[in-house]
Amino acid sequence: MEVDEDGMLIDELAYNLAVSEGEILDHLYAKGIKPDGVQKLDKEMVKMICREYDVEVIDVGPAKTKEMAKKKEILDVDDIDNLQDRPPVLTIMGHVDHRKTTLLDYIRKTKVGSNALFHSLLIDYTI
């Protein structure tokens, strides 16, 4: 795990180790350290806790940490040529018989809701 000179918040450390914050606090209390819940642990404390979980700590400078914090673009420039148009996804939720099908029929310009088979299936489903 990479840790910069400033250390790490307890919740960040818990997330990176895939353990609960309480577990980390228990390790600290066992060593006689009583941090508050949002305290930033210095690098040595982070290393001490990581040793408990057999996780190696790698020291990184501030430049590396800032570089890691940059947002990754969802869409890379290389992907633009591969984009395809597609219809939107629409989800309509609600109780039975509250005109969802009628609304979809209007949007799609269909008449699924007037189908007798559809109504019989709908009634069978709701009983």
Accessible surface in RSA format (square Angstrom, percent):
REM  Atomic radii and reference values for relative SASA: ProtOr
REM  Chains: A
REM  Algorithm: Lee & Richards
REM  Probe-radius: 1.40
REM  Slices: 20
REM RES _ NUM      All-atoms   Total-Side   Main-Chain    Non-polar    All polar
REM                ABS   REL    ABS   REL    ABS   REL    ABS   REL    ABS   REL
RES MET A   1    44.82  23.2  14.73   9.7  30.10  71.7  28.86  24.5  15.96  21.1
RES GLU A   2    59.33  34.1  44.56  33.7  14.77  35.2  15.36  29.7  43.96  35.9
RES VAL A   3     1.82   1.2   0.00   0.0   1.82   4.4   1.82   1.6   0.00   0.0
RES ASP A   4    26.18  18.3  22.58  22.5   3.59   8.5   3.70   8.7  22.48  22.4
RES GLU A   5   111.47  64.0  92.53  70.0  18.93  45.1  43.34  83.8  68.13  55.6
RES ASP A   6    96.61  67.7  80.33  80.0  16.27  38.5  16.36  38.5  80.25  80.0
RES GLY A   7     7.17   8.8   0.00   N/A   7.17   8.8   0.00   0.0   7.17  16.1
RES MET A   8    15.71   8.1  15.28  10.1   0.43   1.0  15.71  13.4   0.00   0.0
RES LEU A   9    65.78  36.6  65.78  47.1   0.00   0.0  65.78  46.2   0.00   0.0
RES ILE A  10     0.66   0.4   0.18   0.1   0.47   1.1   0.18   0.1   0.47   1.3
RES ASP A  11    72.25  50.6  65.97  65.7   6.28  14.9  18.74  44.1  53.51  53.4
RES GLU A  12    79.21  45.5  75.14  56.9   4.07   9.7  29.66  57.4  49.55  40.5
RES LEU A  13     0.00   0.0   0.00   0.0   0.00   0.0   0.00   0.0   0.00   0.0
RES ALA A  14     4.45   4.1   4.37   6.7   0.08   0.2   4.37   6.1   0.08   0.2
RES TYR A  15   184.71  86.2 166.45  94.7  18.27  47.5 126.16  94.8  58.55  72.2
RES ASN A  16    77.54  53.5  44.36  42.9  33.19  79.9   8.68  20.9  68.86  66.6
RES LEU A  17    20.49  11.4   1.79   1.3  18.70  47.0   5.42   3.8  15.07  40.6
RES ALA A  18    92.92  85.4  57.39  88.6  35.53  80.8  68.94  97.1  23.99  63.5
RES VAL A  19    33.11  21.8  13.89  12.6  19.22  46.3  23.37  20.3   9.75  26.4
RES SER A  20    67.62  57.1  54.27  72.4  13.35  30.7  52.16 111.1  15.46  21.7
RES GLU A  21    76.45  43.9  72.73  55.0   3.72   8.9  19.43  37.6  57.02  46.6
RES GLY A  22    36.40  44.9   0.00   N/A  36.40  44.9  31.06  85.2   5.34  12.0
RES GLU A  23    73.66  42.3  70.63  53.4   3.03   7.2  27.54  53.3  46.12  37.7
RES ILE A  24     0.00   0.0   0.00   0.0   0.00   0.0   0.00   0.0   0.00   0.0
RES LEU A  25    33.51  18.7  33.51  24.0   0.00   0.0  33.51  23.5   0.00   0.0
RES ASP A  26    92.37  64.7  86.02  85.6   6.35  15.0  27.63  65.0  64.74  64.6
RES HIS A  27    48.14  26.3  45.89  31.9   2.25   5.8  30.73  31.7  17.41  20.3
RES LEU A  28     0.00   0.0   0.00   0.0   0.00   0.0   0.00   0.0   0.00   0.0
RES TYR A  29    98.60  46.0  86.72  49.3  11.89  30.9  59.68  44.9  38.92  48.0
RES ALA A  30    89.37  82.2  45.87  70.8  43.50  99.0  58.19  81.9  31.18  82.6
RES LYS A  31   110.94  54.1  78.90  48.4  32.04  76.3  40.50  36.4  70.44  75.0
RES GLY A  32    57.34  70.7   0.00   N/A  57.34  70.7  29.20  80.1  28.14  63.0
RES ILE A  33    45.62  26.0  42.11  31.4   3.52   8.5  45.62  32.9   0.00   0.0
RES LYS A  34   160.01  78.1 126.76  77.8  33.25  79.2  98.83  89.0  61.18  65.2
RES PRO A  35    11.14   8.1   0.00   0.0  11.14  40.5   2.91   2.4   8.23  51.1
RES ASP A  36    90.00  63.0  77.21  76.8  12.80  30.3  44.97 105.8  45.04  44.9
RES GLY A  37    46.61  57.5   0.00   N/A  46.61  57.5  28.09  77.1  18.51  41.5
RES VAL A  38   124.48  81.9 112.55 101.9  11.93  28.8 116.62 101.3   7.86  21.3
RES GLN A  39    61.91  34.6  54.87  40.1   7.04  16.8  24.18  51.5  37.72  28.6
RES LYS A  40   100.38  49.0  82.41  50.6  17.97  42.8  41.88  37.7  58.50  62.3
RES LEU A  41     0.05   0.0   0.00   0.0   0.05   0.1   0.05   0.0   0.00   0.0
RES ASP A  42    72.40  50.7  68.92  68.6   3.48   8.2  36.31  85.5  36.08  36.0
RES LYS A  43    27.11  13.2  25.89  15.9   1.22   2.9  15.38  13.8  11.73  12.5
RES GLU A  44   111.32  63.9 107.84  81.6   3.48   8.3  60.98 117.9  50.34  41.1
RES MET A  45    41.84  21.7  40.52  26.8   1.32   3.1  41.84  35.6   0.00   0.0
RES VAL A  46     0.00   0.0   0.00   0.0   0.00   0.0   0.00   0.0   0.00   0.0
RES LYS A  47    48.62  23.7  48.02  29.5   0.60   1.4  17.83  16.0  30.79  32.8
RES MET A  48    36.16  18.7  35.07  23.2   1.08   2.6  14.22  12.1  21.93  29.1
RES ILE A  49     0.53   0.3   0.53   0.4   0.00   0.0   0.53   0.4   0.00   0.0
RES CYS A  50     0.20   0.1   0.20   0.2   0.00   0.0   0.20   0.5   0.00   0.0
RES ARG A  51   153.98  64.7 139.11  70.9  14.87  35.4  73.47 100.4  80.51  48.8
RES GLU A  52    82.32  47.3  48.08  36.4  34.24  81.5   9.38  18.1  72.93  59.5
RES TYR A  53    59.20  27.6  38.26  21.8  20.94  54.5  43.89  33.0  15.32  18.9
RES ASP A  54   139.27  97.6 103.87 103.4  35.40  83.7  37.71  88.8 101.56 101.3
RES VAL A  55    48.58  32.0  39.28  35.6   9.31  22.4  43.27  37.6   5.32  14.4
RES GLU A  56   135.42  77.7 120.45  91.1  14.97  35.6  50.84  98.3  84.58  69.1
RES VAL A  57    25.70  16.9   4.22   3.8  21.48  51.8   4.22   3.7  21.48  58.2
RES ILE A  58    86.64  49.3  83.48  62.2   3.17   7.6  86.64  62.4   0.00   0.0
RES ASP A  59    77.42  54.2  54.67  54.4  22.75  53.8  22.64  53.3  54.78  54.6
RES VAL A  60    15.74  10.4   8.58   7.8   7.17  17.3  15.48  13.5   0.26   0.7
RES GLY A  61    35.52  43.8   0.00   N/A  35.52  43.8  24.71  67.8  10.81  24.2
RES PRO A  62    84.68  61.7  82.20  74.9   2.47   9.0  84.43  69.7   0.25   1.6
RES ALA A  63    80.63  74.1  69.10 106.6  11.53  26.2  75.24 106.0   5.39  14.3
RES LYS A  64    89.84  43.8  85.07  52.2   4.77  11.4  40.47  36.4  49.38  52.6
RES THR A  65    42.95  30.5  42.40  43.0   0.54   1.3  41.87  56.2   1.07   1.6
RES LYS A  66   148.62  72.5 143.10  87.8   5.52  13.1  91.24  82.1  57.38  61.1
RES GLU A  67   109.20  62.7 100.11  75.7   9.09  21.6  26.86  52.0  82.34  67.2
RES MET A  68   107.97  55.9  75.30  49.8  32.66  77.8  81.11  69.0  26.86  35.6
RES ALA A  69    82.20  75.6  47.00  72.5  35.20  80.1  58.92  83.0  23.28  61.7
RES LYS A  70   154.55  75.4 133.14  81.7  21.41  51.0  89.15  80.2  65.40  69.7
RES LYS A  71   189.69  92.5 163.75 100.5  25.94  61.8 111.85 100.7  77.84  82.9
RES LYS A  72   161.56  78.8 135.13  82.9  26.43  62.9 123.47 111.1  38.09  40.6
RES GLU A  73   119.92  68.8 113.28  85.7   6.65  15.8  42.76  82.7  77.16  63.0
RES ILE A  74   178.68 101.7 147.21 109.7  31.47  75.8 153.94 110.9  24.74  67.1
RES LEU A  75    82.64  46.0  68.53  49.0  14.11  35.5  68.53  48.1  14.11  38.0
RES ASP A  76    62.21  43.6  58.74  58.5   3.46   8.2  15.82  37.2  46.39  46.3
RES VAL A  77   125.08  82.3 116.88 105.8   8.20  19.7 117.47 102.1   7.62  20.7
RES ASP A  78   120.77  84.6 105.14 104.6  15.63  37.0  35.90  84.5  84.87  84.6
RES ASP A  79    54.05  37.9  53.84  53.6   0.21   0.5   9.97  23.5  44.07  44.0
RES ILE A  80    96.72  55.0  88.87  66.2   7.84  18.9  88.87  64.0   7.84  21.3
RES ASP A  81   132.98  93.2  98.68  98.2  34.30  81.1  31.69  74.6 101.29 101.0
RES ASN A  82   114.57  79.0  93.01  89.9  21.56  51.9  31.46  75.7  83.11  80.3
RES LEU A  83   110.83  61.7  86.54  61.9  24.29  61.1  88.60  62.2  22.23  59.8
RES GLN A  84   159.81  89.4 131.17  95.9  28.64  68.2  42.77  91.0 117.05  88.8
RES ASP A  85   154.55 108.3 122.61 122.0  31.94  75.5  41.32  97.2 113.24 112.9
RES ARG A  86   197.01  82.7 168.14  85.7  28.87  68.7  57.97  79.2 139.05  84.3
RES PRO A  87   109.82  80.0  98.11  89.4  11.71  42.6 104.98  86.7   4.83  30.0
RES PRO A  88   128.40  93.6 100.72  91.8  27.68 100.6 111.95  92.4  16.45 102.3
RES VAL A  89   131.68  86.7  98.65  89.3  33.03  79.6 102.25  88.8  29.43  79.8
RES LEU A  90   107.95  60.1  78.08  55.9  29.87  75.1  79.27  55.7  28.69  77.2
RES THR A  91   102.32  72.8  73.04  74.0  29.28  69.8  52.81  70.9  49.52  74.9
RES ILE A  92    51.47  29.3  24.04  17.9  27.42  66.1  26.92  19.4  24.55  66.6
RES MET A  93   167.21  86.6 134.97  89.3  32.24  76.8 106.78  90.8  60.43  80.1
RES GLY A  94    50.83  62.7   0.00   N/A  50.83  62.7  26.69  73.2  24.14  54.1
RES HIS A  95   136.49  74.6 131.10  91.1   5.39  13.8  81.67  84.2  54.82  63.8
RES VAL A  96    58.70  38.6  46.86  42.4  11.84  28.5  48.56  42.2  10.14  27.5
RES ASP A  97   114.34  80.1  81.00  80.6  33.34  78.8  37.73  88.8  76.61  76.4
RES HIS A  98   117.06  64.0  93.59  65.1  23.47  60.0  56.17  57.9  60.89  70.8
RES ARG A  99   181.07  76.0 170.43  86.9  10.64  25.3  57.90  79.1 123.17  74.7
RES LYS A 100    52.57  25.6  49.06  30.1   3.51   8.4  42.84  38.6   9.73  10.4
RES THR A 101    34.41  24.5  32.98  33.4   1.44   3.4  12.99  17.5  21.42  32.4
RES THR A 102    69.30  49.3  67.31  68.2   1.99   4.7  56.36  75.7  12.94  19.6
RES LEU A 103    87.03  48.5  82.89  59.3   4.14  10.4  86.61  60.8   0.42   1.1
RES LEU A 104    50.81  28.3  50.81  36.3   0.00   0.0  50.81  35.7   0.00   0.0
RES ASP A 105    15.38  10.8  14.53  14.5   0.85   2.0   9.27  21.8   6.11   6.1
RES TYR A 106   177.99  83.1 167.27  95.2  10.71  27.9 126.53  95.1  51.45  63.4
RES ILE A 107    87.78  50.0  66.75  49.7  21.02  50.7  71.95  51.8  15.83  43.0
RES ARG A 108   126.98  53.3 103.05  52.5  23.93  57.0  58.18  79.5  68.80  41.7
RES LYS A 109   182.80  89.2 147.26  90.4  35.54  84.6 115.88 104.3  66.92  71.3
RES THR A 110    57.75  41.1  43.11  43.7  14.64  34.9  50.67  68.1   7.08  10.7
RES LYS A 111   165.15  80.6 149.32  91.6  15.83  37.7  96.04  86.4  69.11  73.6
RES VAL A 112    62.26  41.0  57.30  51.9   4.96  11.9  61.92  53.8   0.34   0.9
RES GLY A 113    12.92  15.9   0.00   N/A  12.92  15.9  10.19  28.0   2.73   6.1
RES SER A 114    83.97  71.0  51.83  69.2  32.14  74.0  48.82 104.0  35.15  49.2
RES ASN A 115    73.58  50.7  64.80  62.6   8.78  21.1  16.43  39.5  57.15  55.2
RES ALA A 116    82.12  75.5  69.12 106.7  13.00  29.6  74.33 104.7   7.79  20.6
RES LEU A 117   114.23  63.6 107.63  77.0   6.60  16.6 111.70  78.4   2.53   6.8
RES PHE A 118    52.82  26.4  50.20  31.1   2.62   6.8  52.41  31.8   0.41   1.2
RES HIS A 119    82.57  45.1  82.56  57.4   0.01   0.0  60.31  62.2  22.26  25.9
RES SER A 120    51.82  43.8  46.64  62.2   5.18  11.9  43.92  93.5   7.90  11.1
RES LEU A 121   104.51  58.2 100.82  72.1   3.69   9.3 101.10  71.0   3.41   9.2
RES LEU A 122    44.22  24.6  40.38  28.9   3.83   9.6  43.87  30.8   0.35   0.9
RES ILE A 123    99.06  56.4  98.66  73.5   0.40   1.0  99.06  71.3   0.00   0.0
RES ASP A 124   101.33  71.0  82.29  81.9  19.04  45.0  27.31  64.3  74.02  73.8
RES TYR A 125   176.76  82.5 151.91  86.4  24.85  64.7 112.56  84.6  64.20  79.1
RES THR A 126    61.69  43.9  26.04  26.4  35.65  85.0  20.12  27.0  41.56  62.8
RES ILE A 127   167.86  95.5 112.26  83.6  55.60 134.0 134.82  97.1  33.04  89.6
END  Absolute sums over single chains surface
CHAIN  1 A    10515.5       8579.1       1936.4       6231.1       4284.4
END  Absolute sums over all chains
TOTAL         10515.5       8579.1       1936.4       6231.1       4284.4
